Amino acid sequence: MRLVQEQEKLEKEQAAFFGLRLPEKQWNKELNDASSFWIEPPGIENLIREYFKSLFGSEQEYILGEKALKTLRISQEGREQLLKDYKKLSVKNRDWERWLKGGSQHLAVTFDAVCASEHPQAVFLTPVHPLVRQAAHSIREDGRLVAAMEAEDGQMDKGRYLFAVYRWHYLGIREEVKLRVVCKEMALASQIERVLGKAKSRSVPDEEKPPLDAWEKLDSQHYEIWNRERERHRRKVAELVAYRRESLVRSHQARMAVLEEQMSKVADEKIRRMRKAQMESAETDYQRHIKELKEAEERNDILTQDVAYGVLYIV
């Protein structure tokens, strides 16, 4: 489950942790780039269920159905509460607003892409849907998105584990987006990430909530990890750019030599014009690739953004 953070807080770089969103301007691209179970259907569904439980103060089931096609059943009073949260969003959805203001308490929904294509009348609840964004916004604490999860696991010791999730946007020859889990004992990071895929949301009493400096320590730890990876990435990209530039220069010189030789052996003016056009095209193509390599060299970096903070209970 990943992320729907407020537009103002993430105006830099959605995917989503715990079903949460990335900045609007970058969501479409990063949804394609990022790969994580945190934006998969189970995570989004868990987030919404927890949101309903918190908003309505009830353990009642509001998402009905065991199959992919489900029904959202919310009373008029409940829809009015949802409407208040919806109006806090900067992005609007007329269909969602119409249902919230309407007289029907039922709405066909799905979290599954295949089901959505087979049942176009159902609302497809993705990380960019207003309901998911409302849910994510509701669990933000002290400017941070904080989630509490629990799971049973035979490989991890029982206890409480604090973690943070950061998005790394790699720039250079090619762009890539990764989510990185940071915890006190980094040897457990992969285990925590694995368990989160099956974890369920849970509430945390005020006396058990971690102090703010616990998250600040994770931020400091993340900075050290990110800084090392950034230096490694910058060296790797610089080496790759240099190699590709040298290879490009050699191949261009060889290509131009062939075209010049072919042109020197031709007397027909029409064929000479054709050869000249080929040489001009080759030069344009070469300059374009050189420019791309220069741009890759200039933007060589890893941009980072905190996505979510959480507490995982192994029970």
Secondary structure, 3 states (H helix, E strand, C coil): CCECCCCCCCCCCCCCCCCECCCHHHHHHHHHHCCCHHHCHHHHHHHHHHHHHHHHCCCCCCEECCCCEEEEECCHHHHHHHHHHHCCCCCCCHHHHHHHHCCCCEEEEECCHHHHHHCCCCEECCCCCHHHHHHHHHCEECCEEEEEEEECCCCCCCEEEEEEEEEEEEECCCCEEEEEEEECCHHHHHHHHHHHCCCEECCCCHHHCCCHHHHHHHHHHHHHHHHHHHHHHHHHHHHHHHHHHHHHHHHHHHHHHHHHHHHHCCCCHHHHHHHHHHHHHHHHHHHHHHHHHHHHHHCCEEEEEEEEEEEEEEC
